[in-house]
Amino acid sequence: MAEWQPTNRRGLYVRHAKRCRSRQGKRCSCDPSYRGKRRNPLTREPEYSRSSKARSEVVTWLEGGEKATEAVQERRSAGPTFGELARNWREGVENGSIAKRRGRGRYSETTWRRYGHSLDYTLLPECSDEFPLGEGLSGRVAAEIEDFEWQIFVDRCARRGLKRSTINNHLAVVNAIYSWAAYPTRRLVARNPARDVELPPGDETKRLRIADPAEAAQLIAALAADDAIPYAIAFYGGERRSELENKVRYNLR
């Protein structure tokens, strides 16, 4: 069987028919096949494309690998993802090299069971049956996730009906990971963006954060005119939700 021969294009190989005149140094007289060889952008292991009669198809495959490699390198230079931090933190906790804050020893078996469940079913999966994140926070660069995105995460948990204690457990894991990563000897992230995130209000604890008039005005300005009026009434008049619903229902806004 004819062998694959390198071409002038790096990574591109050609295979001519046995009776092709190119084997005698003459012009090709067959319909050659092409195949590409590149390194996988993630594993850096060599991989091959399928053989094709279309040279452009194989060249496109090679260029796709080059662009993917550049994207991977760019992402790595931006810093670790939250998922990578979480897995490193988990490994350290499990082997005993990472303890609770302020040197208070290892996590108890009960606490770690809850933390592990939070990692496996909510924080690490890009999308899970229990809680589809949507934002894909585990795949995001940890240092680029903003405070409001973690607040959205908590609020979305609440809207899905998760108990306040469960949400608090998720947030405790996030804070533990960021606190570990932001420690001065590591500096994997500059700060903990989840530190000031609020839990949803419960029967025993009221939400502490209240938007001041200036912030309320900015929030209302971002809404459509029909939506801004009931929200303005809520912000400045303090009406109950049922009263607002009645105003909307009877077009009294």
N, C-alpha and C positions, 0 to 999 in steps of 0.2 A: 504494500500500500504506500502511496506517496506520502512523504513527510512534510510537516509544516515548516515553512521557511520564514525567517524574519524579513520585514520590509523596512523601508525608510522611516515609517511611522512607528514610534516607540510603542511597544505593546501589541502591535498589529502583526499577525502572521497570515501567510497565504499558502494554499496548497493547490498545485497544478496537477492536471491529469498526467498519467504515466507517459502518454505519447505526445505531450505538449512540447512544442519546439523551443520553449523557454529553457528546457533542460540542456539544450545545445547552445545556449547563449543567444538564441534568436528571439524574435517577437512572439509573445504568447499566442497560442492558437487554440486555447481551450476556454472554458468558462470556469475560472478558479473559485475556490471557496476561501472564506476569510474567518479568522477567529481572533479574539482579543484575550490578552492576559494583563491582569492588574492586581493590586493589593486591595483587599477589602478595607473600606474606610474605617471600620470599627475594630476588627480583629487584626488587621494588617497581615493576614494570611493571604497567599496567592490564590486567585480564583480565575476561572476561564469563562468566556462567553460561549454561547452556542455558535456552531459554525453557520455561516450564511453566505449566500451568493452576492448579497448586497454589501459592498465595502462600507458604504455610508452608515449602515445600521450598526456595524461593529464599532466604527469610529465614534458614533454617538454614545454607545455603551461605555467606551473608554473615557470620553469626556465627562460623562455622568459621574464616573468614579472619581475623577480629578476634582470636580466641583463638590462632591460629597465630602472628600477628604479635607478640602479647604473649609467647608462648613463645620466639620467636626473639630478641626484645629481651632477655628474661631470660637466655637462654643467652649472648648476646654480652656482657652485663654481667658474667657469671661468668668471662670470659676466653677466650682462643683454645683450640681443640681441639688435641689432639696432631697430628692430620692437618694442620691449618693451620700449626702451627709447623714440621712436617716439610717442607711444601711451600715455605714461606718460606726455611727454612734451605737447602734444596736449590737454590732459585733463586739465593741468595747465593753458594753454593759454585760453581755453574756460571758465574756472571758474574764471579767473582773477588773479590767484596766480602767474602766470609767465608773465612778461612784456617783452617788447623789451629790447635789451641791453642798458646799461648805463642809465637805469631808464627813458627811453623816453616814458613811457606809454604803453597802450595796442595797439595791432595791429589794423589798420583800417579795416573796414568791407571789403573793396575791396582787400586789401593785404591778409587778412585771407581767403577770398574766393579762391584766387589763391593758397595759401599754402595748404588749405584743399584738393583742387583738385589734387595737386601734391602728397599728402600723400595717398589719396584714390585710385588713378589710376596708380601711378608709383612707389612710394617708399615703400609702405607697402605690396602690393600684391606680393606673390612669383612669379607670372606670370600673366600679364594682357594683354588684347587685344591691348592696346595702346603701351605698351612697355614691352615685356617679358624680365625680368632682366637676366635670365639664371643663374647668380651666386647665386641667392637667398639671396641677401644681407640683407633683412629684418630678416631672420632667423639666421644670423651669429652673433656670439658674437661681440659686437660693438668694444671692445678694440682690437680685433684681425684683423679687417679690415684694410688693409694697404693703404697708399696714392695712389699707382699705381692702386689699384682696383677701387677707386673712379674716377681716371682719365680714366680708361677703361669704366666706367659707362657713363661719360660725352661724350667720343668719340663715344660710341655706340649710344647714343642719337643723335649725329650729323649725323652718318651714316644712321640712320633711317629717316632723313629729318626733325627732330624737329627744330623749330626756335631757334635762339641763345637766345632770350628773355625767351623762355620756359625752355631751359636748365639752364639758369641763375636762374630762379625761383626754379627749382629742387635743384640746388646747394645751393641756399640761405637757403632753408629749412634744408638741411643736416648740413650746418654750424651752423644754429641756434640751432639745436638739440644737436650737439656736444659741442657747447659753453656753453649751459645750463648744460649739463651733466658733463663737465670738471671743472665747477666752484669750487673754493677751498672748499666751505662748503659741496659739494656733492661728488666730486671725483669719479663719477661712471665710468669715463674713465680718462686716464692720459693726453690725448691730443686730438686735433682735427686733424685727418688725412686728412680732406678735405680742410683744410685752404689754401694750396698752389696749389690746383688743378686748371688747366687752362681751360677757356672756349674755344670752337673752334674759329678760326679766323673769323672775320666778315669784312664787307666792311669798317666799321669805326674804327675797332681796330685790330691791328696785334697781332699775338701770340708772347708773350714776351720771352718765354723760348726757348733757342737754346742749343742743346747738344754741349758740348766742345769736342775737338778732342779725349780725353781719353775716354769719355763716348761713343762717336760715334764708336770708335774702338771696345768697348765691345759689342755694339749692333750689329755691322756688324759680329763679330766673332760668334754670336749665330745663324746666318743664314746659310743655305746651300750655297755651293759655287756658284751655278748658280744665286741665289737670291742676294748674297752678292755684286756682281760686280755692278749692277745698283744702289744699295743703296749706295755703296761707291762713285760712281760718283756723286750721288745726294748730299751726305754729303760734299765731298771735292771740287766738281766742281760747285755746285750750279746750275745745269741745271734744266730747266723747266720740268714739268711732261710730256708734249708732246714730248720733245726731248728724254726723257728716254724711253717712249713707242716706239718711232721709233727705238731706239737702240735694244730694246728687239725684236721688230717685225722683224728686218732685221739681227738679230743675230750679232749685232755689239758690244755686251757687252764683 
